Each structure stands twice: as C-alpha cells, then as structure tokens.
Amino acid sequence: MPALESHLHAVSERSDIPIRAILDPQVDLPNSDQRIAVFRIVQEAVTNALRHAEATALEVTVSRVPDGTLIRDPAEPVPSSGMDEPQPE
C-alpha cells in the first residue's frame, strides 16, 4: 500500500498532525478496484477526523480480519503522548 503510505505522510506534513499508519503487509488487494476503495475510505476517514474531531494525532489501521479487511476509523483522536502505545479498542 505504498500510495496510501505516501498519502498519509503528505497529509501529516501539510496538517502538521502526526499520523501513525499501521498497514498490515498481509492485506492482499490484488484488484485495482479494491486498492482504490481502501485508499478512498482511508482518505475520507482521515479528512473527516482532521476536519471535525480536532485531532492532535491520528492512527490509521488497515489489517486482515477473518471475514475480510478491517479499516479502523481514525475519528477518535489519539493523544500525542500515546502514539507509541497500542490503543485499546
């Protein structure tokens, strides 16, 4: 998911808000429609979090789950001090 990583890095730089990306390498998106869908979903979630949640830091997770792919909504702000610690669900 290099395009997604690049996008998140660029958004972080522009917004001056740290974005931690946890992108599971086991997520296999062989079809371009799937890759585009995941990119757009994450793009919209991050945009909404930055615009409406007054976030000071974000964590984006894309991982494999038994029934498909999980994209964790970053709408809940992650405290800057907790960026290195796993956040409870």
The first five atom37 places (N, CA, C, CB, O) and aatype in JSON, in Angstrom:
{
  "aatype": [12, 14, 0, 10, 6, 15, 8, 10, 8, 0, 19, 15, 6, 1, 15, 3, 9, 14, 9, 1, 0, 9, 10, 3, 14, 5, 19, 3, 10, 14, 2, 15, 3, 5, 1, 9, 0, 19, 13, 1, 9, 19, 5, 6, 0, 19, 16, 2, 0, 10, 1, 8, 0, 6, 0, 16, 0, 10, 6, 19, 16, 19, 15, 1, 19, 14, 3, 7, 16, 10, 9, 1, 3, 14, 0, 6, 14, 19, 14, 15, 15, 7, 12, 3, 6, 14, 5, 14, 6],
  "atom_mask": [
    [1, 1, 1, 1, 1],
    [1, 1, 1, 1, 1],
    [1, 1, 1, 1, 1],
    [1, 1, 1, 1, 1],
    [1, 1, 1, 1, 1],
    [1, 1, 1, 1, 1],
    [1, 1, 1, 1, 1],
    [1, 1, 1, 1, 1],
    [1, 1, 1, 1, 1],
    [1, 1, 1, 1, 1],
    [1, 1, 1, 1, 1],
    [1, 1, 1, 1, 1],
    [1, 1, 1, 1, 1],
    [1, 1, 1, 1, 1],
    [1, 1, 1, 1, 1],
    [1, 1, 1, 1, 1],
    [1, 1, 1, 1, 1],
    [1, 1, 1, 1, 1],
    [1, 1, 1, 1, 1],
    [1, 1, 1, 1, 1],
    [1, 1, 1, 1, 1],
    [1, 1, 1, 1, 1],
    [1, 1, 1, 1, 1],
    [1, 1, 1, 1, 1],
    [1, 1, 1, 1, 1],
    [1, 1, 1, 1, 1],
    [1, 1, 1, 1, 1],
    [1, 1, 1, 1, 1],
    [1, 1, 1, 1, 1],
    [1, 1, 1, 1, 1],
    [1, 1, 1, 1, 1],
    [1, 1, 1, 1, 1],
    [1, 1, 1, 1, 1],
    [1, 1, 1, 1, 1],
    [1, 1, 1, 1, 1],
    [1, 1, 1, 1, 1],
    [1, 1, 1, 1, 1],
    [1, 1, 1, 1, 1],
    [1, 1, 1, 1, 1],
    [1, 1, 1, 1, 1],
    [1, 1, 1, 1, 1],
    [1, 1, 1, 1, 1],
    [1, 1, 1, 1, 1],
    [1, 1, 1, 1, 1],
    [1, 1, 1, 1, 1],
    [1, 1, 1, 1, 1],
    [1, 1, 1, 1, 1],
    [1, 1, 1, 1, 1],
    [1, 1, 1, 1, 1],
    [1, 1, 1, 1, 1],
    [1, 1, 1, 1, 1],
    [1, 1, 1, 1, 1],
    [1, 1, 1, 1, 1],
    [1, 1, 1, 1, 1],
    [1, 1, 1, 1, 1],
    [1, 1, 1, 1, 1],
    [1, 1, 1, 1, 1],
    [1, 1, 1, 1, 1],
    [1, 1, 1, 1, 1],
    [1, 1, 1, 1, 1],
    [1, 1, 1, 1, 1],
    [1, 1, 1, 1, 1],
    [1, 1, 1, 1, 1],
    [1, 1, 1, 1, 1],
    [1, 1, 1, 1, 1],
    [1, 1, 1, 1, 1],
    [1, 1, 1, 1, 1],
    [1, 1, 1, 0, 1],
    [1, 1, 1, 1, 1],
    [1, 1, 1, 1, 1],
    [1, 1, 1, 1, 1],
    [1, 1, 1, 1, 1],
    [1, 1, 1, 1, 1],
    [1, 1, 1, 1, 1],
    [1, 1, 1, 1, 1],
    [1, 1, 1, 1, 1],
    [1, 1, 1, 1, 1],
    [1, 1, 1, 1, 1],
    [1, 1, 1, 1, 1],
    [1, 1, 1, 1, 1],
    [1, 1, 1, 1, 1],
    [1, 1, 1, 0, 1],
    [1, 1, 1, 1, 1],
    [1, 1, 1, 1, 1],
    [1, 1, 1, 1, 1],
    [1, 1, 1, 1, 1],
    [1, 1, 1, 1, 1],
    [1, 1, 1, 1, 1],
    [1, 1, 1, 1, 1]
  ],
  "atom_positions": [
    [[0.81, -1.17, 0.0], [0.0, 0.0, 0.0], [0.87, 1.26, 0.0], [-0.93, -0.02, 1.19], [0.66, 2.17, 0.81]],
    [[1.82, 1.31, -0.9], [2.73, 2.46, -0.94], [2.02, 3.78, -1.21], [3.78, 2.24, -1.99], [2.4, 4.81, -0.65]],
    [[0.99, 3.77, -2.06], [0.27, 5.01, -2.36], [-0.41, 5.55, -1.11], [-0.76, 4.79, -3.48], [-0.43, 6.76, -0.87]],
    [[-0.97, 4.65, -0.31], [-1.64, 5.06, 0.92], [-0.64, 5.62, 1.92], [-2.41, 3.88, 1.53], [-0.88, 6.65, 2.55]],
    [[0.49, 4.95, 2.06], [1.54, 5.43, 2.97], [2.01, 6.82, 2.55], [2.73, 4.45, 3.0], [2.18, 7.71, 3.39]],
    [[2.21, 7.0, 1.26], [2.66, 8.28, 0.74], [1.62, 9.37, 1.0], [2.96, 8.18, -0.77], [1.96, 10.49, 1.38]],
    [[0.36, 9.04, 0.78], [-0.72, 10.0, 1.01], [-0.77, 10.41, 2.48], [-2.08, 9.4, 0.57], [-0.86, 11.59, 2.8]],
    [[-0.72, 9.43, 3.39], [-0.79, 9.73, 4.81], [0.39, 10.59, 5.25], [-0.83, 8.44, 5.63], [0.23, 11.5, 6.07]],
    [[1.56, 10.31, 4.71], [2.75, 11.12, 5.03], [2.54, 12.56, 4.55], [4.02, 10.5, 4.37], [2.85, 13.51, 5.28]],
    [[2.03, 12.72, 3.35], [1.81, 14.07, 2.8], [0.77, 14.83, 3.62], [1.37, 13.98, 1.34], [0.94, 16.01, 3.88]],
    [[-0.31, 14.16, 4.01], [-1.35, 14.8, 4.83], [-0.78, 15.2, 6.18], [-2.56, 13.85, 5.02], [-1.07, 16.29, 6.68]],
    [[0.03, 14.34, 6.76], [0.65, 14.64, 8.04], [1.54, 15.88, 7.93], [1.46, 13.43, 8.54], [1.52, 16.75, 8.8]],
    [[2.32, 15.95, 6.88], [3.21, 17.09, 6.66], [2.4, 18.38, 6.48], [4.1, 16.85, 5.43], [2.73, 19.41, 7.07]],
    [[1.35, 18.32, 5.65], [0.53, 19.51, 5.38], [-0.22, 19.99, 6.62], [-0.46, 19.22, 4.26], [-0.34, 21.19, 6.86]],
    [[-0.73, 19.04, 7.39], [-1.57, 19.4, 8.54], [-0.77, 19.63, 9.81], [-2.59, 18.33, 8.79], [-1.29, 20.18, 10.78]],
    [[0.49, 19.22, 9.8], [1.36, 19.28, 10.98], [0.77, 18.46, 12.13], [1.56, 20.75, 11.42], [0.94, 18.79, 13.3]],
    [[0.07, 17.37, 11.76], [-0.5, 16.44, 12.74], [0.09, 15.07, 12.47], [-2.08, 16.41, 12.66], [-0.01, 14.57, 11.35]],
    [[0.71, 14.45, 13.48], [1.29, 13.12, 13.25], [0.22, 12.09, 12.93], [2.09, 12.68, 14.48], [-0.82, 12.03, 13.58]],
    [[0.5, 11.29, 11.92], [-0.39, 10.19, 11.55], [0.42, 8.91, 11.59], [-1.04, 10.42, 10.13], [1.37, 8.73, 10.83]],
    [[0.02, 8.03, 12.48], [0.67, 6.71, 12.59], [-0.1, 5.74, 11.7], [0.72, 6.2, 14.09], [-1.3, 5.54, 11.89]],
    [[0.58, 5.15, 10.75], [-0.06, 4.2, 9.83], [0.36, 2.78, 10.2], [0.31, 4.51, 8.35], [1.54, 2.46, 10.23]],
    [[-0.63, 1.94, 10.48], [-0.39, 0.53, 10.75], [-1.04, -0.22, 9.59], [-0.97, 0.06, 12.16], [-2.24, -0.49, 9.6]],
    [[-0.23, -0.55, 8.6], [-0.72, -1.17, 7.38], [-0.19, -2.59, 7.31], [-0.3, -0.35, 6.13], [0.99, -2.82, 7.05]],
    [[-1.06, -3.54, 7.55], [-0.7, -4.96, 7.6], [-0.23, -5.44, 6.23], [-1.9, -5.8, 8.08], [-0.99, -5.38, 5.26]],
    [[1.01, -5.93, 6.13], [1.51, -6.42, 4.84], [0.77, -7.67, 4.36], [2.98, -6.71, 4.94], [0.89, -8.05, 3.2]],
    [[0.0, -8.31, 5.25], [-0.77, -9.5, 4.87], [-2.06, -9.13, 4.11], [-1.12, -10.31, 6.11], [-2.7, -10.01, 3.54]],
    [[-2.43, -7.85, 4.11], [-3.61, -7.43, 3.38], [-3.26, -7.47, 1.89], [-4.08, -5.99, 3.82], [-2.45, -6.68, 1.4]],
    [[-3.89, -8.41, 1.2], [-3.63, -8.59, -0.23], [-4.81, -8.01, -1.01], [-3.42, -10.09, -0.59], [-5.93, -8.51, -0.92]],
    [[-4.54, -6.96, -1.76], [-5.57, -6.34, -2.58], [-5.14, -6.47, -4.04], [-5.79, -4.83, -2.18], [-4.57, -5.54, -4.62]],
    [[-5.41, -7.65, -4.64], [-4.91, -7.93, -5.98], [-5.59, -7.12, -7.08], [-5.07, -9.38, -6.27], [-5.06, -7.0, -8.18]],
    [[-6.73, -6.59, -6.79], [-7.53, -5.92, -7.8], [-7.45, -4.41, -7.59], [-9.01, -6.41, -7.75], [-7.53, -3.94, -6.45]],
    [[-7.28, -3.65, -8.65], [-7.12, -2.2, -8.52], [-8.36, -1.54, -7.94], [-6.8, -1.58, -9.88], [-8.24, -0.52, -7.25]],
    [[-9.54, -2.07, -8.19], [-10.75, -1.51, -7.59], [-10.71, -1.62, -6.08], [-12.01, -2.21, -8.14], [-11.15, -0.71, -5.38]],
    [[-10.19, -2.73, -5.56], [-10.07, -2.91, -4.11], [-9.06, -1.92, -3.52], [-9.64, -4.36, -3.78], [-9.31, -1.31, -2.49]],
    [[-7.93, -1.77, -4.19], [-6.91, -0.83, -3.71], [-7.45, 0.59, -3.7], [-5.64, -0.91, -4.6], [-7.22, 1.34, -2.74]],
    [[-8.16, 0.96, -4.74], [-8.73, 2.31, -4.82], [-9.78, 2.5, -3.72], [-9.36, 2.56, -6.22], [-9.83, 3.56, -3.09]],
    [[-10.62, 1.49, -3.5], [-11.66, 1.59, -2.47], [-11.05, 1.8, -1.09], [-12.55, 0.33, -2.47], [-11.49, 2.67, -0.34]],
    [[-10.03, 1.01, -0.75], [-9.37, 1.16, 0.55], [-8.74, 2.54, 0.66], [-8.29, 0.05, 0.76], [-8.86, 3.2, 1.7]],
    [[-8.06, 2.99, -0.38], [-7.43, 4.31, -0.38], [-8.48, 5.39, -0.12], [-6.71, 4.58, -1.73], [-8.28, 6.25, 0.73]],
    [[-9.59, 5.34, -0.85], [-10.64, 6.36, -0.72], [-11.31, 6.34, 0.66], [-11.69, 6.16, -1.81], [-11.63, 7.39, 1.22]],
    [[-11.53, 5.15, 1.19], [-12.14, 5.04, 2.52], [-11.24, 5.68, 3.57], [-12.43, 3.56, 2.87], [-11.69, 6.46, 4.4]],
    [[-9.95, 5.32, 3.52], [-9.0, 5.9, 4.48], [-8.87, 7.4, 4.25], [-7.61, 5.21, 4.35], [-8.84, 8.17, 5.21]],
    [[-8.79, 7.82, 3.0], [-8.68, 9.24, 2.69], [-9.85, 10.03, 3.29], [-8.64, 9.46, 1.16], [-9.65, 11.08, 3.91]],
    [[-11.06, 9.53, 3.12], [-12.24, 10.21, 3.65], [-12.26, 10.21, 5.17], [-13.51, 9.55, 3.11], [-12.6, 11.21, 5.79]],
    [[-11.9, 9.08, 5.78], [-11.89, 8.99, 7.24], [-10.87, 9.95, 7.85], [-11.58, 7.54, 7.69], [-11.16, 10.62, 8.84]],
    [[-9.7, 10.03, 7.24], [-8.66, 10.94, 7.75], [-9.11, 12.39, 7.57], [-7.31, 10.69, 7.02], [-8.95, 13.2, 8.48]],
    [[-9.65, 12.71, 6.41], [-10.14, 14.07, 6.16], [-11.19, 14.46, 7.19], [-10.72, 14.19, 4.73], [-11.14, 15.56, 7.74]],
    [[-12.13, 13.57, 7.44], [-13.18, 13.85, 8.43], [-12.61, 14.01, 9.84], [-14.23, 12.74, 8.42], [-13.03, 14.89, 10.58]],
    [[-11.67, 13.15, 10.2], [-11.06, 13.24, 11.53], [-10.33, 14.57, 11.71], [-10.09, 12.07, 11.76], [-10.43, 15.2, 12.76]],
    [[-9.6, 14.99, 10.69], [-8.87, 16.25, 10.78], [-9.81, 17.44, 10.8], [-7.89, 16.38, 9.61], [-9.57, 18.43, 11.49]],
    [[-10.87, 17.35, 10.04], [-11.8, 18.47, 9.91], [-12.75, 18.59, 11.1], [-12.6, 18.31, 8.65], [-13.08, 19.71, 11.52]],
    [[-13.2, 17.47, 11.65], [-14.28, 17.51, 12.62], [-13.92, 17.05, 14.04], [-15.39, 16.7, 12.13], [-14.65, 17.37, 14.98]],
    [[-12.85, 16.32, 14.21], [-12.55, 15.74, 15.52], [-11.53, 16.54, 16.31], [-12.05, 14.34, 15.36], [-11.2, 16.17, 17.44]],
    [[-11.02, 17.63, 15.74], [-10.0, 18.42, 16.42], [-8.84, 17.54, 16.88], [-10.61, 19.17, 17.62], [-8.32, 17.7, 17.99]],
    [[-8.47, 16.62, 16.03], [-7.41, 15.66, 16.37], [-6.05, 16.35, 16.47], [-7.35, 14.53, 15.32], [-5.75, 17.28, 15.73]],
    [[-5.25, 15.87, 17.41], [-3.87, 16.33, 17.51], [-2.91, 15.25, 17.02], [-3.53, 16.72, 18.96], [-1.72, 15.51, 16.85]],
    [[-3.42, 14.05, 16.8], [-2.66, 12.93, 16.25], [-3.68, 11.88, 15.79], [-1.65, 12.33, 17.32], [-4.78, 11.79, 16.34]],
    [[-3.3, 11.11, 14.78], [-4.19, 10.07, 14.25], [-3.45, 8.76, 14.14], [-4.77, 10.48, 12.89], [-2.23, 8.72, 13.96]],
    [[-4.2, 7.69, 14.24], [-3.68, 6.35, 13.97], [-4.62, 5.69, 12.97], [-3.56, 5.5, 15.29], [-5.82, 5.6, 13.21]],
    [[-4.07, 5.23, 11.87], [-4.85, 4.56, 10.84], [-4.39, 3.11, 10.79], [-4.69, 5.25, 9.45], [-3.2, 2.83, 10.67]],
    [[-5.35, 2.18, 10.88], [-5.03, 0.76, 10.84], [-5.78, 0.1, 9.69], [-5.38, 0.08, 12.18], [-7.0, 0.23, 9.58]],
    [[-5.05, -0.6, 8.86], [-5.64, -1.45, 7.82], [-5.06, -2.83, 8.05], [-5.33, -0.9, 6.33], [-3.85, -3.04, 7.92]],
    [[-5.94, -3.79, 8.39], [-5.45, -5.12, 8.69], [-6.41, -6.19, 8.22], [-5.2, -5.27, 10.18], [-7.56, -5.91, 7.88]],
    [[-5.93, -7.41, 8.22], [-6.72, -8.58, 7.82], [-7.52, -9.09, 9.01], [-5.81, -9.7, 7.25], [-6.99, -9.21, 10.11]],
    [[-8.78, -9.38, 8.78], [-9.64, -10.0, 9.78], [-10.28, -11.22, 9.13], [-10.74, -8.99, 10.31], [-10.24, -11.34, 7.9]],
    [[-10.86, -12.13, 9.9], [-11.37, -13.38, 9.33], [-12.32, -13.21, 8.14], [-12.07, -14.14, 10.39], [-12.29, -14.02, 7.21]],
    [[-13.16, -12.18, 8.16], [-14.13, -12.02, 7.09], [-13.74, -11.01, 6.02], [-15.44, -11.63, 7.67], [-14.56, -10.68, 5.16]],
    [[-12.52, -10.51, 6.05], [-12.13, -9.53, 5.04], [-11.03, -8.62, 5.53], [0.0, 0.0, 0.0], [-10.07, -9.07, 6.15]],
    [[-11.17, -7.34, 5.24], [-10.18, -6.33, 5.59], [-10.8, -5.32, 6.54], [-9.63, -5.64, 4.33], [-11.91, -4.84, 6.31]],
    [[-10.08, -4.99, 7.61], [-10.54, -4.01, 8.59], [-9.83, -2.7, 8.32], [-10.26, -4.5, 10.04], [-8.62, -2.64, 8.15]],
    [[-10.62, -1.64, 8.27], [-10.07, -0.29, 8.21], [-10.59, 0.41, 9.45], [-10.49, 0.48, 6.87], [-11.79, 0.67, 9.56]],
    [[-9.7, 0.7, 10.36], [-10.1, 1.32, 11.63], [-10.26, 2.81, 11.43], [-9.08, 1.03, 12.75], [-9.33, 3.48, 10.99]],
    [[-11.43, 3.32, 11.75], [-11.77, 4.74, 11.59], [-10.94, 5.57, 12.56], [-13.28, 4.98, 11.81], [-10.96, 5.32, 13.76]],
    [[-10.21, 6.55, 12.05], [-9.36, 7.35, 12.93], [-10.09, 8.51, 13.59], [-8.2, 7.89, 12.15], [-9.44, 9.44, 14.07]],
    [[-11.41, 8.48, 13.64], [-12.16, 9.61, 14.19], [-11.85, 9.88, 15.66], [-13.63, 9.37, 14.02], [-11.99, 11.02, 16.12]],
    [[-11.45, 8.86, 16.4], [-11.09, 9.07, 17.81], [-9.67, 9.6, 17.87], [-11.23, 7.74, 18.63], [-8.75, 8.91, 17.46]],
    [[-9.47, 10.82, 18.38], [-8.11, 11.35, 18.46], [-7.23, 10.48, 19.36], [-8.13, 12.78, 18.98], [-7.67, 9.98, 20.39]],
    [[-5.99, 10.31, 18.96], [-5.01, 9.58, 19.75], [-4.09, 10.61, 20.37], [-4.21, 8.52, 18.88], [-3.48, 11.39, 19.64]],
    [[-3.96, 10.65, 21.7], [-3.07, 11.64, 22.31], [-1.64, 11.49, 21.8], [-3.09, 11.5, 23.84], [-1.16, 10.37, 21.63]],
    [[-0.99, 12.6, 21.55], [0.38, 12.57, 21.04], [1.29, 11.73, 21.92], [0.94, 13.98, 20.93], [2.17, 11.03, 21.4]],
    [[1.1, 11.78, 23.22], [1.96, 11.02, 24.13], [1.75, 9.53, 23.99], [1.71, 11.44, 25.55], [2.61, 8.75, 24.4]],
    [[0.62, 9.11, 23.43], [0.31, 7.69, 23.32], [0.59, 7.1, 21.96], [0.0, 0.0, 0.0], [0.2, 5.97, 21.68]],
    [[1.27, 7.84, 21.1], [1.49, 7.36, 19.73], [2.28, 6.06, 19.67], [2.2, 8.42, 18.93], [2.12, 5.29, 18.73]],
    [[3.12, 5.8, 20.65], [3.94, 4.58, 20.62], [3.25, 3.42, 21.32], [5.28, 4.84, 21.27], [3.73, 2.29, 21.23]],
    [[2.17, 3.66, 22.0], [1.47, 2.62, 22.75], [0.26, 2.16, 21.98], [1.07, 3.12, 24.14], [-0.44, 2.98, 21.39]],
    [[-0.02, 0.85, 21.96], [-1.27, 0.38, 21.34], [-2.47, 0.97, 22.06], [-1.34, -1.17, 21.36], [-2.49, 1.05, 23.29]],
    [[-3.46, 1.38, 21.3], [-4.65, 1.99, 21.88], [-5.72, 0.92, 22.09], [-5.2, 3.13, 20.97], [-5.91, 0.06, 21.23]],
    [[-6.41, 0.95, 23.22], [-7.49, -0.02, 23.44], [-8.62, 0.21, 22.46], [-8.03, 0.06, 24.88], [-8.88, 1.35, 22.06]],
    [[-9.29, -0.86, 22.07], [-10.41, -0.77, 21.12], [-11.64, -0.32, 21.85], [-10.67, -2.12, 20.42], [-12.7, -0.17, 21.24]]
  ]
}
